[in-house]
Amino acid sequence: MELYGKDLSLLDYRRNQLNLYLSYLYCLMHPTLDLILLIDDDDTTNYVNKRLLTRLNVAREIKVMTNGKEAIDYLKKAAAGIDKTEYVNPDLIFLDIKMPVMDGFSFLDAYEEVNLDRSNSVVILMLTSSASFYDLERLKDYKKVKKHLSKALTDADVREVLQEYF
């Protein structure tokens, strides 16, 4: 039997199907978020993560930003209440560390400096493929960052995030 281009035994196939079904049921029973921001310069990662989050139906809307500056500009407009249909404050942000224009750490500095999360309701999770020990230690300085996850998101990651923070 083949699934996602891999040969699987019937037991493996059934196990995968059960995990997908359980993820789907969990997300149906869990409240849907209004907005998730994916901030990452990698188009493939954004595609895969957005597809997973859409399939699991965890948010009414998922916006993709390709660098920290673009995201800060968006969040400033959302915080100012400019066009509330276009600029909504996110419930959850998945933030890459290494990006051009403005990286994840510069984003976090600007986020705190401008005081964009006055209500302290946004959950920020770092999502990266190559976090060095230095980067992980540096993340401890940011109280808004709840956790570090490896790219790309999995069903289990999403279930855990929803269960832990929402």
FIMARMI-289962 format. One record per residue (C-alpha): x, y, z; chain. Coordinates in steps of 0.2 Angstrom, whole numbers, padded with zeros to 4 digits, always signed. Layout:
BEGIN
      u      v      w  chain
      X      Y      Z      A
...
This chain:
BEGIN
      u      v      w  chain
  +0000  +0000  +0000      A
  +0006  +0017  -0004      A
  +0003  +0034  +0005      A
  +0012  +0050  +0002      A
  +0024  +0041  -0010      A
  +0029  +0028  +0003      A
  +0026  +0010  +0004      A
  +0017  +0005  +0020      A
  +0011  -0011  +0028      A
  -0008  -0012  +0031      A
  -0004  -0009  +0049      A
  +0006  +0007  +0046      A
  -0007  +0013  +0034      A
  -0021  +0010  +0046      A
  -0011  +0019  +0060      A
  -0008  +0034  +0049      A
  -0027  +0035  +0044      A
  -0032  +0034  +0063      A
  -0020  +0048  +0067      A
  -0027  +0059  +0053      A
  -0044  +0055  +0059      A
  -0040  +0059  +0077      A
  -0032  +0075  +0072      A
  -0047  +0080  +0062      A
  -0059  +0076  +0077      A
  -0048  +0085  +0089      A
  -0049  +0101  +0079      A
  -0067  +0099  +0076      A
  -0070  +0099  +0095      A
  -0058  +0113  +0098      A
  -0062  +0131  +0096      A
  -0057  +0139  +0080      A
  -0045  +0154  +0081      A
  -0049  +0170  +0072      A
  -0031  +0172  +0064      A
  -0015  +0164  +0063      A
  +0001  +0173  +0056      A
  +0014  +0163  +0048      A
  +0030  +0173  +0047      A
  +0043  +0165  +0036      A
  +0053  +0168  +0021      A
  +0052  +0150  +0014      A
  +0038  +0148  +0002      A
  +0038  +0129  +0003      A
  +0037  +0130  +0022      A
  +0023  +0142  +0021      A
  +0013  +0132  +0009      A
  +0015  +0116  +0019      A
  +0011  +0124  +0035      A
  -0004  +0134  +0028      A
  -0011  +0118  +0020      A
  -0009  +0108  +0036      A
  -0018  +0122  +0047      A
  -0031  +0124  +0034      A
  -0035  +0105  +0033      A
  -0036  +0104  +0052      A
  -0048  +0119  +0051      A
  -0039  +0128  +0066      A
  -0042  +0146  +0061      A
  -0055  +0156  +0051      A
  -0040  +0164  +0042      A
  -0021  +0161  +0040      A
  -0011  +0175  +0034      A
  +0007  +0173  +0027      A
  +0020  +0186  +0029      A
  +0038  +0184  +0022      A
  +0048  +0194  +0034      A
  +0047  +0203  +0051      A
  +0045  +0220  +0045      A
  +0030  +0216  +0034      A
  +0022  +0208  +0050      A
  +0026  +0222  +0061      A
  +0018  +0234  +0049      A
  +0002  +0223  +0048      A
  +0002  +0222  +0067      A
  +0003  +0241  +0070      A
  -0012  +0243  +0058      A
  -0022  +0230  +0068      A
  -0017  +0237  +0085      A
  -0022  +0255  +0079      A
  -0039  +0248  +0073      A
  -0037  +0252  +0055      A
  -0050  +0243  +0044      A
  -0055  +0229  +0057      A
  -0060  +0218  +0042      A
  -0043  +0219  +0034      A
  -0032  +0220  +0049      A
  -0036  +0208  +0063      A
  -0025  +0205  +0079      A
  -0019  +0187  +0078      A
  -0022  +0173  +0091      A
  -0006  +0164  +0086      A
  +0010  +0168  +0077      A
  +0022  +0156  +0070      A
  +0039  +0165  +0068      A
  +0054  +0160  +0059      A
  +0071  +0165  +0066      A
  +0082  +0167  +0051      A
  +0074  +0179  +0038      A
  +0080  +0193  +0027      A
  +0074  +0211  +0029      A
  +0070  +0208  +0048      A
  +0073  +0192  +0056      A
  +0064  +0184  +0070      A
  +0074  +0192  +0084      A
  +0072  +0209  +0077      A
  +0054  +0206  +0075      A
  +0052  +0202  +0093      A
  +0062  +0217  +0098      A
  +0051  +0228  +0088      A
  +0035  +0219  +0094      A
  +0040  +0223  +0112      A
  +0047  +0241  +0108      A
  +0030  +0246  +0100      A
  +0020  +0237  +0114      A
  +0009  +0228  +0101      A
  +0002  +0215  +0112      A
  -0005  +0226  +0126      A
  -0018  +0213  +0130      A
  -0005  +0199  +0131      A
  -0016  +0188  +0121      A
  -0006  +0183  +0106      A
  +0004  +0167  +0108      A
  +0021  +0167  +0098      A
  +0030  +0151  +0094      A
  +0046  +0150  +0085      A
  +0047  +0139  +0070      A
  +0064  +0136  +0062      A
  +0074  +0122  +0054      A
  +0091  +0126  +0060      A
  +0091  +0134  +0078      A
  +0108  +0135  +0085      A
  +0111  +0133  +0104      A
  +0115  +0152  +0104      A
  +0098  +0155  +0096      A
  +0089  +0144  +0108      A
  +0097  +0152  +0123      A
  +0093  +0169  +0116      A
  +0075  +0165  +0114      A
  +0074  +0163  +0133      A
  +0076  +0182  +0134      A
  +0059  +0184  +0126      A
  +0045  +0181  +0138      A
  +0032  +0182  +0124      A
  +0039  +0166  +0115      A
  +0031  +0151  +0122      A
  +0040  +0138  +0113      A
  +0051  +0133  +0099      A
  +0046  +0120  +0086      A
  +0055  +0112  +0071      A
  +0049  +0115  +0053      A
  +0038  +0109  +0046      A
  +0022  +0108  +0058      A
  +0015  +0091  +0061      A
  -0003  +0086  +0066      A
  +0004  +0082  +0083      A
  +0012  +0100  +0085      A
  -0004  +0108  +0081      A
  -0014  +0097  +0093      A
  -0001  +0101  +0107      A
  -0001  +0120  +0103      A
  -0020  +0121  +0104      A
  -0022  +0110  +0119      A
  -0008  +0120  +0129      A
  -0012  +0138  +0124      A
  -0031  +0139  +0119      A
